[in-house]
Structures are given as structure tokens and as C-alpha cells.
Amino acid sequence: MEYLRADTAAIRNIREKGEVCLRKAEAGKENLAEILRELNGAWSGDAAGAFVFSVSEELKKLDTVLSAMAGVLEYQQTAAEEYERCEAQIEETILALS
């Protein structure tokens, strides 16, 4: 029956590592946003405005990436739960046939 089992522990392990990476990336993004706010107040002019605008646009893109990453992690969680549910059903069915 072991050949019918998915490696849900591996799926969960990958998800946990992904969550750690996501948290680090989110913290880095927040740090960058804070630095940008500080820098924005430290200088002015066209170059400053262009720089702040450019970095702000990149932060929006980073938000999109981080959101997608969080979605992937959620799908991994759902997959692990679904595999475990299916394994339990298969085991029940096999035991009922025995």
C-alpha cells in the first residue's frame, strides 16, 4: 500500500521553506520601502522624483510577485491536504475489501 502514498511530508517541507523565503522577501520589500521614504524626504528635484517613481513602480511589481508566491504556497497546502484525504479514502476502501 505504500506505493499508493504521496510524499505529503515533502510537499509540506517545500511549502514551509517557501513560507520562510516569502517572509524574508516581504521583510526586504518593507525595508526597501522604508529606505525609499527616508530618501524621498532627503532630496528633491526631477531626478529624485523620477527615482522615487521608478522604485515605487518596482515595489508594486514586487507586491504582485509576492502575492503570486503566496498563492502557490496556498495551492501546495491544498495539494497536501487533498493527497492525505485521498490516501485515507483509499486505505479505507482497501481495508473494507480485505
N, CA, C and O of each residue as an XYZ file, in Angstrom:
392
protein
N       0.817     -1.189      0.000
C       0.000      0.000      0.000
C       0.869      1.264      0.000
O       0.389      2.337     -0.368
N       2.104      1.156      0.396
C       2.987      2.324      0.428
C       3.156      2.936     -0.959
O       3.381      4.140     -1.079
N       3.052      2.122     -2.004
C       3.220      2.660     -3.358
C       2.066      3.577     -3.754
O       2.158      4.281     -4.760
N       0.988      3.580     -2.982
C      -0.142      4.456     -3.257
C      -0.025      5.804     -2.539
O      -0.844      6.695     -2.764
N       0.962      5.956     -1.700
C       1.083      7.169     -0.896
C       1.870      8.263     -1.624
O       2.878      7.997     -2.279
N       1.391      9.473     -1.495
C       2.135     10.644     -1.964
C       3.051     11.089     -0.833
O       2.782     10.803      0.334
N       4.096     11.763     -1.160
C       5.029     12.231     -0.139
C       4.570     13.600      0.360
O       5.139     14.633      0.007
N       3.530     13.580      1.187
C       2.975     14.845      1.674
C       3.938     15.563      2.615
O       3.893     16.787      2.742
N       4.804     14.803      3.271
C       5.801     15.440      4.141
C       6.731     16.314      3.298
O       7.094     17.417      3.707
N       7.108     15.825      2.136
C       7.974     16.610      1.247
C       7.237     17.844      0.744
O       7.817     18.927      0.666
N       5.970     17.688      0.406
C       5.173     18.828     -0.056
C       5.100     19.882      1.045
O       5.293     21.071      0.791
N       4.821     19.441      2.258
C       4.743     20.384      3.382
C       6.104     21.032      3.670
O       6.171     22.214      4.006
N       7.182     20.259      3.538
C       8.521     20.793      3.768
C       8.849     21.879      2.739
O       9.383     22.932      3.089
N       8.531     21.621      1.488
C       8.766     22.612      0.433
C       7.943     23.862      0.716
O       8.422     24.981      0.537
N       6.711     23.669      1.157
C       5.843     24.804      1.461
C       6.417     25.630      2.618
O       6.432     26.859      2.559
N       6.887     24.954      3.663
C       7.459     25.665      4.807
C       8.681     26.478      4.390
O       8.848     27.617      4.827
N       9.538     25.898      3.547
C      10.702     26.628      3.054
C      10.259     27.823      2.215
O      10.856     28.897      2.288
N       9.214     27.629      1.422
C       8.677     28.721      0.623
C       8.132     29.841      1.493
O       8.298     31.018      1.172
N       7.477     29.480      2.601
C       6.958     30.495      3.519
C       8.083     31.305      4.147
O       7.956     32.517      4.321
N       9.182     30.641      4.488
C      10.337     31.347      5.050
C      10.885     32.335      4.018
O      11.180     33.485      4.343
N      11.015     31.878      2.784
C      11.509     32.759      1.722
C      10.548     33.917      1.491
O      10.978     35.053      1.292
N       9.260     33.633      1.518
C       8.260     34.685      1.314
C       8.352     35.736      2.414
O       8.328     36.935      2.136
N       8.455     35.292      3.652
C       8.569     36.241      4.771
C       9.828     37.103      4.643
O       9.788     38.304      4.909
N      10.946     36.492      4.237
C      12.184     37.246      4.054
C      12.028     38.262      2.925
O      12.473     39.404      3.044
N      11.400     37.847      1.840
C      11.201     38.755      0.703
C      10.279     39.906      1.094
O      10.523     41.053      0.719
N       9.220     39.606      1.845
C       8.313     40.662      2.302
C       9.025     41.645      3.226
O       8.815     42.855      3.138
N       9.866     41.119      4.111
C      10.622     41.987      5.016
C      11.598     42.855      4.223
O      11.761     44.038      4.521
N      12.239     42.275      3.225
C      13.153     43.036      2.387
C      12.433     44.130      1.615
O      12.954     45.236      1.469
N      11.249     43.830      1.126
C      10.452     44.822      0.402
C      10.064     45.966      1.330
O      10.144     47.134      0.950
N       9.647     45.632      2.541
C       9.286     46.668      3.507
C      10.495     47.529      3.868
O      10.374     48.744      4.027
N      11.645     46.903      3.993
C      12.877     47.642      4.286
C      13.196     48.599      3.142
O      13.552     49.754      3.376
N      13.070     48.126      1.920
C      13.310     48.973      0.756
C      12.320     50.132      0.703
O      12.701     51.260      0.389
N      11.058     49.862      1.007
C      10.040     50.919      1.016
C      10.362     51.963      2.074
O      10.182     53.160      1.846
N      10.835     51.516      3.226
C      11.198     52.459      4.299
C      12.389     53.318      3.872
O      12.393     54.529      4.091
N      13.382     52.701      3.272
C      14.544     53.455      2.790
C      14.105     54.475      1.735
O      14.587     55.607      1.719
N      13.196     54.068      0.865
C      12.695     54.975     -0.160
C      11.984     56.170      0.468
O      12.158     57.301      0.013
N      11.185     55.933      1.509
C      10.505     57.036      2.196
C      11.512     58.006      2.814
O      11.356     59.224      2.725
N      12.535     57.450      3.433
C      13.569     58.297      4.038
C      14.320     59.081      2.967
O      14.571     60.275      3.127
N      14.669     58.418      1.898
C      15.399     59.058      0.814
C      14.548     60.126      0.141
O      15.057     61.175     -0.254
N      13.269     59.861      0.012
C      12.356     60.806     -0.628
C      12.359     62.152      0.105
O      12.256     63.204     -0.526
N      12.475     62.116      1.407
C      12.489     63.349      2.177
C      13.853     64.024      2.216
O      13.965     65.175      2.637
N      14.892     63.314      1.779
C      16.248     63.834      1.896
C      16.689     64.652      0.681
O      17.642     65.425      0.779
N      16.024     64.498     -0.446
C      16.417     65.237     -1.631
C      15.203     65.542     -2.482
O      14.142     64.945     -2.301
N      15.359     66.464     -3.401
C      14.232     66.869     -4.235
C      14.723     67.158     -5.648
O      15.922     67.135     -5.926
N      13.784     67.424     -6.518
C      14.128     67.729     -7.903
C      13.617     66.662     -8.841
O      13.026     65.665     -8.426
N      13.859     66.897    -10.122
C      13.368     65.965    -11.142
C      13.968     64.568    -10.999
O      13.266     63.564    -11.117
N      15.265     64.517    -10.747
C      15.924     63.209    -10.612
C      15.361     62.439     -9.418
O      15.125     61.234     -9.504
N      15.148     63.138     -8.311
C      14.587     62.492     -7.125
C      13.187     61.975     -7.408
O      12.852     60.846     -7.049
N      12.381     62.790     -8.045
C      11.017     62.377     -8.375
C      10.993     61.180     -9.300
O      10.204     60.254     -9.111
N      11.865     61.200    -10.307
C      11.936     60.078    -11.252
C      12.396     58.803    -10.551
O      11.878     57.717    -10.814
N      13.375     58.945     -9.655
C      13.877     57.788     -8.931
C      12.793     57.200     -8.036
O      12.561     55.991     -8.046
N      12.138     58.049     -7.272
C      11.093     57.585     -6.361
C       9.967     56.924     -7.151
O       9.457     55.878     -6.748
N       9.580     57.524     -8.265
C       8.525     56.945     -9.092
C       8.937     55.566     -9.605
O       8.160     54.613     -9.551
N      10.168     55.476    -10.104
C      10.660     54.216    -10.657
C      10.693     53.111     -9.598
O      10.223     51.998     -9.834
N      11.248     53.429     -8.442
C      11.329     52.424     -7.378
C       9.924     52.068     -6.882
O       9.664     50.905     -6.574
N       9.032     53.026     -6.801
C       7.651     52.752     -6.383
C       6.973     51.787     -7.348
O       6.248     50.885     -6.928
N       7.210     51.978     -8.628
C       6.642     51.065     -9.634
C       7.214     49.659     -9.475
O       6.492     48.671     -9.609
N       8.500     49.573     -9.192
C       9.121     48.263     -8.981
C       8.578     47.592     -7.718
O       8.410     46.373     -7.686
N       8.306     48.375     -6.690
C       7.724     47.818     -5.464
C       6.324     47.253     -5.741
O       5.941     46.235     -5.165
N       5.569     47.908     -6.616
C       4.251     47.382     -6.995
C       4.404     46.044     -7.701
O       3.639     45.112     -7.449
N       5.388     45.950     -8.581
C       5.638     44.680     -9.277
C       6.054     43.599     -8.282
O       5.643     42.444     -8.392
N       6.866     43.990     -7.324
C       7.292     43.037     -6.300
C       6.095     42.557     -5.482
O       6.021     41.380     -5.127
N       5.169     43.449     -5.183
C       3.942     43.049     -4.486
C       3.189     41.987     -5.287
O       2.674     41.022     -4.722
N       3.132     42.171     -6.592
C       2.457     41.200     -7.455
C       3.140     39.843     -7.390
O       2.477     38.809     -7.303
N       4.460     39.848     -7.432
C       5.222     38.602     -7.359
C       5.009     37.925     -6.011
O       4.784     36.716     -5.947
N       5.079     38.699     -4.938
C       4.900     38.127     -3.597
C       3.494     37.569     -3.420
O       3.309     36.541     -2.769
N       2.522     38.230     -3.986
C       1.157     37.741     -3.920
C       1.016     36.416     -4.675
O       0.358     35.489     -4.204
N       1.636     36.341     -5.837
C       1.601     35.092     -6.612
C       2.302     33.969     -5.857
O       1.843     32.827     -5.858
N       3.406     34.298     -5.219
C       4.142     33.302     -4.431
C       3.281     32.789     -3.282
O       3.266     31.590     -3.003
N       2.570     33.686     -2.619
C       1.672     33.272     -1.536
C       0.577     32.362     -2.077
O       0.174     31.408     -1.411
N       0.101     32.653     -3.271
C      -0.911     31.794     -3.894
C      -0.384     30.396     -4.172
O      -1.087     29.411     -3.946
N       0.836     30.302     -4.656
C       1.456     28.997     -4.906
C       1.574     28.216     -3.608
O       1.298     27.017     -3.572
N       1.980     28.888     -2.550
C       2.101     28.214     -1.250
C       0.748     27.708     -0.769
O       0.662     26.633     -0.175
N      -0.292     28.464     -1.019
C      -1.643     28.026     -0.637
C      -2.051     26.787     -1.435
O      -2.650     25.860     -0.890
N      -1.724     26.777     -2.729
C      -2.020     25.599     -3.557
C      -1.256     24.374     -3.057
O      -1.784     23.263     -3.072
N      -0.022     24.576     -2.619
C       0.745     23.451     -2.081
C       0.079     22.894     -0.828
O       0.023     21.678     -0.643
N      -0.417     23.761      0.021
C      -1.112     23.321      1.223
C      -2.359     22.526      0.850
O      -2.622     21.459      1.405
N      -3.110     23.057     -0.087
C      -4.325     22.375     -0.544
C      -3.981     21.012     -1.138
O      -4.685     20.032     -0.894
N      -2.900     20.947     -1.917
C      -2.485     19.677     -2.525
C      -2.141     18.644     -1.455
O      -2.554     17.488     -1.549
N      -1.395     19.053     -0.451
C      -1.022     18.119      0.623
C      -2.263     17.605      1.339
O      -2.373     16.412      1.622
N      -3.181     18.490      1.627
C      -4.413     18.083      2.302
C      -5.239     17.142      1.430
O      -5.809     16.168      1.922
N      -5.298     17.439      0.139
C      -6.066     16.596     -0.782
C      -5.426     15.213     -0.929
O      -6.127     14.201     -0.943
N      -4.102     15.171     -1.039
C      -3.410     13.881     -1.103
C      -3.705     13.059      0.146
O      -4.006     11.869      0.051
N      -3.622     13.684      1.306
C      -3.875     12.960      2.554
C      -5.315     12.459      2.618
O      -5.563     11.346      3.082
N      -6.261     13.268      2.159
C      -7.662     12.857      2.153
C      -7.854     11.660      1.220
O      -8.541     10.700      1.568
N      -7.255     11.721      0.056
C      -7.369     10.614     -0.893
C      -6.708      9.345     -0.362
O      -7.245      8.249     -0.522
N      -5.551      9.493      0.265
C      -4.870      8.330      0.848
C      -5.752      7.666      1.901
O      -5.842      6.440      1.957
N      -6.392      8.466      2.723
C      -7.272      7.911      3.759
C      -8.448      7.178      3.126
O      -8.837      6.113      3.603
N      -9.013      7.726      2.070
C     -10.134      7.064      1.389
C      -9.691      5.750      0.755
O     -10.399      4.746      0.835
N      -8.526      5.758      0.130
C      -8.012      4.535     -0.492
C      -7.760      3.474      0.569
O      -8.112      2.308      0.389
N      -7.151      3.884      1.671
C      -6.870      2.936      2.747
C      -8.166      2.352      3.306
O      -8.250      1.149      3.555
N      -9.172      3.197      3.503
C     -10.476      2.724      3.978
C     -11.072      1.712      3.013
O     -11.581      0.671      3.427
N     -11.005      2.021      1.737
C     -11.567      1.128      0.715
C     -10.843     -0.211      0.692
O     -11.479     -1.262      0.614
N      -9.520     -0.175      0.760
C      -8.750     -1.421      0.749
C      -9.041     -2.243      1.993
O      -9.184     -3.463      1.908
N      -9.131     -1.601      3.136
C      -9.445     -2.334      4.368
C     -10.842     -2.922      4.321
O     -11.076     -4.014      4.837
N     -11.761     -2.214      3.714
C     -13.128     -2.717      3.601
C     -13.198     -3.931      2.677
O     -14.060     -4.794      2.845
N     -12.297     -3.997      1.708
C     -12.276     -5.129      0.778
C     -11.569     -6.349      1.370
O     -11.738     -7.466      0.881
N     -10.787     -6.136      2.407
C      -9.990     -7.226      2.974
C     -10.827     -8.149      3.811
O     -10.311     -9.121      4.363
